[in-house]
């Protein structure tokens, strides 16, 4: 009888815990947008953490360091808003106006090429397939442009929410040590050493990849914009921003980021397009052989084939976001699986 009551209590306790867990998951799903907002604030705090620590090492208190850092950030944001943002929006609008003409010109070139191949005896079925692929490519480009425009509008509509990120980051940074110690206390004592070791490795991955990669993208974007300005290619600021953003995608990003510059330069002359291609190639070589080894090193310890597979799988599953997050998530997953394996074999 006693054993039966104990079993009933155990089942009831487990059922209660499962119910609480499901309820918590449902609640978190309902407030997922708020959780993403706090996650964004934490990520911003994580990126700014080293700057705050460096200021503290020079004798400032944490609050003083934060106030100085936020004053500098506010000045930079205002400078960008007043000097660069109007130029970027104007160039973005102009690119949107000339893009259809560029596409029609390339489509005409492609159709002429197909006609020549047809005259040379190209099978009708092959020409049909090529024409269909051209139509699909055009629809894809138009879809990407529509998604990009919708994304910009959605981002503009969320400007009030975005302004909350630095406020949240401020409080995260102000109590960073206390929050870190609180997370440590939540870990069970038996697994605390393993969990802290894993968190330390994940921290190294995040530091090297996210902070380092963002810095590299900023440098690549700046170099691209300066290079196109010196060449006299129009929309240099827009091209620099595009190159910097696409550089977030490993392997394929630098190539994709250089294509718009070459295409727009080609509207001027073949020689200008060749010069733009050379500048893009030089920037890519500087990134591959100077910036990445110096800033990133072998941060992720992933084989190139693993990186390519992760990119293809991420793009297939989640599109652009999959491409952006595939590599760091793969590195994080590898670290977690390795620690789980080590715990199982102990």
C-alpha positions as CSV (number, residue, x, y, z in Angstrom):
1,X,0.0,0.0,0.0
2,X,2.8,2.4,0.9
3,X,4.7,1.5,-2.3
4,X,1.5,2.2,-4.3
5,X,1.0,5.6,-2.7
6,X,4.7,6.5,-3.3
7,X,4.3,5.5,-6.9
8,X,1.2,7.6,-7.3
9,X,2.9,10.6,-5.7
10,X,5.9,10.1,-8.1
11,X,3.6,10.0,-11.1
12,X,1.7,13.0,-9.9
13,X,4.9,15.0,-9.2
14,X,6.3,14.2,-12.7
15,X,2.9,15.0,-14.3
16,X,2.9,18.3,-12.5
17,X,6.5,19.1,-13.6
18,X,5.7,18.1,-17.2
19,X,2.5,20.3,-17.1
20,X,4.6,23.2,-15.7
21,X,7.1,22.8,-18.5
22,X,4.5,22.7,-21.2
23,X,2.8,25.7,-19.7
24,X,6.1,27.6,-19.6
25,X,6.9,26.7,-23.2
26,X,3.4,27.8,-24.3
27,X,3.9,31.1,-22.3
28,X,7.3,31.7,-23.9
29,X,5.7,31.1,-27.3
30,X,3.1,33.7,-26.6
31,X,5.8,36.3,-25.7
32,X,8.4,35.2,-28.3
33,X,8.6,38.7,-29.7
34,X,9.5,40.1,-26.3
35,X,12.0,37.3,-25.8
36,X,13.6,38.1,-29.2
37,X,13.8,41.7,-28.1
38,X,15.6,40.8,-24.9
39,X,17.9,38.4,-26.9
40,X,18.8,41.3,-29.2
41,X,19.6,43.5,-26.2
42,X,21.8,40.7,-24.7
43,X,23.6,40.3,-28.0
44,X,24.3,44.0,-28.3
45,X,25.6,44.0,-24.7
46,X,27.7,41.0,-25.6
47,X,29.3,42.8,-28.5
48,X,29.9,46.0,-26.5
49,X,31.3,44.1,-23.4
50,X,35.0,44.2,-24.4
51,X,34.8,48.0,-24.9
52,X,33.3,48.5,-21.5
53,X,35.9,46.2,-19.9
54,X,38.7,48.2,-21.7
55,X,37.4,51.5,-20.3
56,X,37.2,50.0,-16.8
57,X,40.8,48.9,-17.0
58,X,41.7,52.5,-17.5
59,X,40.2,53.5,-14.2
60,X,36.6,54.3,-15.0
61,X,33.7,52.7,-13.0
62,X,31.4,50.5,-15.0
63,X,28.7,53.2,-15.0
64,X,31.1,55.9,-16.1
65,X,32.4,53.5,-18.9
66,X,28.9,52.9,-20.0
67,X,28.0,56.6,-20.1
68,X,31.1,57.4,-22.1
69,X,30.5,54.5,-24.5
70,X,26.9,55.5,-25.1
71,X,27.8,59.1,-25.6
72,X,30.3,58.0,-28.4
73,X,27.7,55.7,-29.9
74,X,25.1,58.4,-29.9
75,X,27.5,60.7,-31.7
76,X,28.2,58.1,-34.3
77,X,24.6,57.3,-34.9
78,X,23.7,60.9,-35.3
79,X,26.6,61.4,-37.7
80,X,25.5,58.4,-39.8
81,X,21.8,59.6,-39.7
82,X,22.7,63.2,-40.8
83,X,25.5,62.5,-43.3
84,X,25.3,58.9,-44.6
85,X,21.7,57.8,-44.3
86,X,20.3,60.4,-46.7
87,X,22.9,59.5,-49.3
88,X,22.3,55.8,-48.9
89,X,18.5,56.1,-49.2
90,X,18.9,58.3,-52.3
91,X,21.3,55.8,-53.9
92,X,19.0,52.9,-53.0
93,X,16.1,54.7,-54.7
94,X,18.2,55.4,-57.8
95,X,19.4,51.8,-58.0
96,X,15.8,50.7,-57.8
97,X,15.0,52.9,-60.8
98,X,17.9,51.8,-63.0
99,X,17.7,48.1,-62.1
100,X,14.8,47.2,-64.4
101,X,16.6,48.8,-67.3
102,X,19.8,46.8,-66.5
103,X,17.8,43.6,-66.3
104,X,16.1,44.2,-69.6
105,X,19.4,44.9,-71.2
106,X,20.9,41.7,-69.9
107,X,17.8,39.8,-70.9
108,X,18.1,41.2,-74.5
109,X,21.7,40.1,-74.6
110,X,20.7,36.6,-73.4
111,X,17.9,36.3,-76.0
112,X,20.3,37.4,-78.7
113,X,22.7,34.8,-77.6
114,X,20.0,32.1,-77.6
115,X,19.0,33.2,-81.1
116,X,22.6,32.8,-82.3
117,X,22.7,29.3,-80.7
118,X,19.4,28.5,-82.4
119,X,20.9,29.5,-85.7
120,X,23.9,27.3,-85.0
121,X,21.6,24.3,-84.6
122,X,20.7,24.3,-80.9
123,X,17.9,21.8,-80.3
124,X,14.5,23.5,-79.7
125,X,14.1,21.6,-76.4
126,X,17.4,22.9,-75.1
127,X,16.5,26.4,-76.0
128,X,13.1,26.0,-74.3
129,X,14.8,24.8,-71.1
130,X,17.2,27.8,-71.2
131,X,14.4,30.2,-71.7
132,X,12.5,28.8,-68.8
133,X,15.5,29.0,-66.6
134,X,15.9,32.6,-67.6
135,X,12.3,33.3,-66.6
136,X,12.8,31.6,-63.3
137,X,15.9,33.6,-62.6
138,X,14.1,36.8,-63.4
139,X,11.2,35.9,-61.0
140,X,13.8,34.9,-58.4
141,X,15.6,38.3,-58.6
142,X,12.3,40.2,-58.6
143,X,11.2,38.1,-55.5
144,X,14.5,38.9,-53.7
145,X,14.1,42.6,-54.5
146,X,10.5,42.6,-53.2
147,X,11.5,40.8,-50.0
148,X,14.4,43.3,-49.5
149,X,12.0,46.3,-50.0
150,X,9.5,44.7,-47.6
151,X,12.2,44.0,-45.1
152,X,13.4,47.6,-45.2
153,X,9.8,48.9,-44.7
154,X,9.3,46.4,-41.9
155,X,12.5,47.5,-40.3
156,X,11.5,51.2,-40.6
157,X,8.1,50.3,-38.9
158,X,10.0,48.7,-36.0
159,X,12.3,51.6,-35.3
160,X,10.6,52.2,-31.9
161,X,11.3,48.6,-30.9
162,X,14.8,48.8,-32.2
163,X,15.5,51.8,-30.0
164,X,14.8,49.7,-27.0
165,X,17.8,47.4,-27.8
166,X,20.5,49.9,-26.5
167,X,18.4,50.5,-23.3
168,X,18.2,46.8,-22.6
169,X,21.9,46.4,-23.4
170,X,22.7,49.2,-21.0
171,X,21.1,47.3,-18.0
172,X,22.6,44.0,-19.2
173,X,26.0,45.6,-19.2
174,X,25.5,47.4,-15.9
175,X,24.8,44.1,-14.1
176,X,26.8,41.8,-16.3
177,X,28.8,40.2,-13.5
178,X,25.8,39.7,-11.2
179,X,23.8,38.1,-14.0
180,X,26.7,35.9,-14.8
181,X,27.0,34.7,-11.2
182,X,23.3,34.2,-11.1
183,X,23.4,31.9,-14.1
184,X,26.2,29.9,-12.5
185,X,24.2,29.4,-9.3
186,X,21.3,27.9,-11.4
187,X,23.6,25.2,-12.7
188,X,23.6,21.9,-10.7
189,X,26.7,21.4,-8.7
190,X,27.5,18.0,-10.2
191,X,27.6,19.4,-13.7
192,X,28.8,23.0,-13.0
193,X,32.4,22.4,-14.0
194,X,31.4,20.8,-17.3
195,X,28.8,23.4,-18.0
196,X,31.2,26.3,-17.3
197,X,33.8,24.7,-19.5
198,X,31.3,24.3,-22.3
199,X,30.1,27.9,-21.9
200,X,33.7,29.2,-21.9
201,X,34.3,27.4,-25.3
202,X,31.0,28.8,-26.7
203,X,32.0,32.2,-25.5
204,X,35.3,31.9,-27.4
205,X,33.4,30.9,-30.6
206,X,31.0,33.8,-30.2
207,X,33.8,36.3,-29.5
208,X,36.0,35.2,-32.4
209,X,33.3,34.7,-35.0
210,X,30.5,37.2,-34.3
211,X,32.7,40.1,-33.1
212,X,35.5,39.3,-35.5
213,X,33.3,38.7,-38.5
214,X,31.3,41.8,-38.0
215,X,34.5,43.8,-37.9
216,X,35.7,42.1,-41.1
217,X,32.4,42.9,-42.8
218,X,32.7,46.5,-41.7
219,X,36.2,46.8,-43.2
220,X,35.2,45.0,-46.4
221,X,32.2,47.3,-46.9
222,X,34.3,50.4,-46.2
223,X,37.1,49.2,-48.6
224,X,34.5,48.4,-51.3
225,X,32.8,51.8,-51.0
226,X,36.1,53.7,-51.1
227,X,37.3,51.6,-54.1
228,X,34.2,52.3,-56.1
229,X,34.4,56.0,-55.2
230,X,37.9,56.2,-56.5
231,X,36.9,54.4,-59.7
232,X,34.0,56.7,-60.2
233,X,31.4,53.9,-60.1
234,X,28.0,55.3,-59.1
235,X,26.2,54.4,-55.9
236,X,29.5,53.6,-54.1
237,X,27.9,53.9,-50.6
238,X,25.1,51.5,-51.6
239,X,27.6,49.0,-53.0
240,X,29.8,49.2,-49.9
241,X,26.8,48.5,-47.7
242,X,25.7,45.5,-49.9
243,X,29.2,44.1,-49.9
244,X,29.6,44.4,-46.2
245,X,26.2,42.7,-45.5
246,X,26.7,39.9,-48.0
247,X,30.2,39.3,-46.6
248,X,28.4,37.9,-43.5
249,X,27.9,34.7,-45.6
250,X,31.2,32.7,-45.6
251,X,32.7,31.5,-49.0
252,X,29.8,32.8,-51.2
253,X,29.3,36.2,-49.6
254,X,32.4,38.0,-51.0
255,X,31.6,36.8,-54.5
256,X,27.9,37.8,-54.2
257,X,28.9,41.2,-52.8
258,X,31.1,42.0,-55.7
259,X,28.6,41.2,-58.4
260,X,26.5,44.4,-58.0
261,X,29.6,46.6,-58.3
262,X,30.8,44.9,-61.5
263,X,27.3,45.1,-63.0
264,X,26.8,48.8,-62.3
265,X,30.3,49.5,-63.5
266,X,29.5,47.7,-66.7
267,X,26.9,50.3,-67.4
268,X,29.7,52.8,-67.9
269,X,32.2,50.7,-69.9
270,X,33.8,47.3,-70.1
271,X,37.1,48.8,-68.8
272,X,35.4,50.2,-65.8
273,X,33.8,46.9,-65.1
274,X,37.2,45.2,-65.4
275,X,38.7,47.7,-63.0
276,X,35.9,47.2,-60.5
277,X,36.4,43.4,-60.7
278,X,40.1,43.9,-60.0
279,X,39.3,46.1,-57.0
280,X,36.9,43.5,-55.6
281,X,39.4,40.7,-56.2
282,X,42.1,42.7,-54.3
283,X,39.7,43.3,-51.4
284,X,38.8,39.6,-51.3
285,X,42.5,38.7,-51.2
286,X,43.2,41.2,-48.5
287,X,40.3,39.7,-46.5
288,X,41.3,36.1,-47.1
289,X,45.0,36.5,-46.4
290,X,45.3,39.4,-44.0
291,X,42.0,40.3,-42.3
292,X,40.6,36.9,-41.6
293,X,43.8,35.2,-40.3
294,X,44.6,38.2,-38.2
295,X,41.1,38.8,-36.7
296,X,39.5,35.4,-36.8
297,X,42.3,32.9,-37.1
298,X,41.0,29.3,-36.9
299,X,38.1,30.4,-34.8
300,X,35.6,27.7,-35.6
301,X,37.9,24.8,-36.4
302,X,35.5,23.5,-39.1
303,X,36.6,21.8,-42.3
304,X,35.8,23.8,-45.5
305,X,33.5,20.9,-46.7
306,X,31.6,21.1,-43.4
307,X,31.2,24.9,-43.9
308,X,29.9,24.5,-47.5
309,X,27.5,21.7,-46.4
310,X,26.3,23.9,-43.5
311,X,25.7,26.8,-45.8
312,X,23.8,24.8,-48.4
313,X,21.7,23.1,-45.7
314,X,21.0,26.4,-44.0
315,X,20.0,28.1,-47.2
316,X,17.7,25.2,-48.1
317,X,16.0,25.2,-44.7
318,X,15.8,28.9,-43.8
319,X,16.9,31.0,-46.8
320,X,19.0,34.0,-46.1
321,X,18.8,33.7,-42.3
322,X,20.0,30.1,-42.8
323,X,23.0,31.2,-44.7
324,X,23.9,33.8,-42.1
325,X,23.5,31.6,-39.1
326,X,24.5,28.2,-40.5
327,X,28.3,28.4,-39.8
328,X,28.2,29.7,-36.2
329,X,25.4,27.4,-35.3
330,X,27.3,24.4,-36.7
331,X,30.4,25.4,-34.6
332,X,28.2,25.7,-31.5
333,X,26.5,22.4,-32.2
334,X,29.8,20.7,-32.7
335,X,31.1,22.0,-29.3
336,X,27.9,20.9,-27.5
337,X,27.9,17.4,-29.1
338,X,31.6,17.0,-28.2
339,X,30.9,17.8,-24.5
340,X,27.9,15.5,-24.4
341,X,29.9,12.7,-25.9
342,X,32.7,13.3,-23.3
343,X,30.2,13.2,-20.5
344,X,28.6,10.0,-21.8
345,X,31.9,8.1,-22.1
346,X,33.2,9.2,-18.6
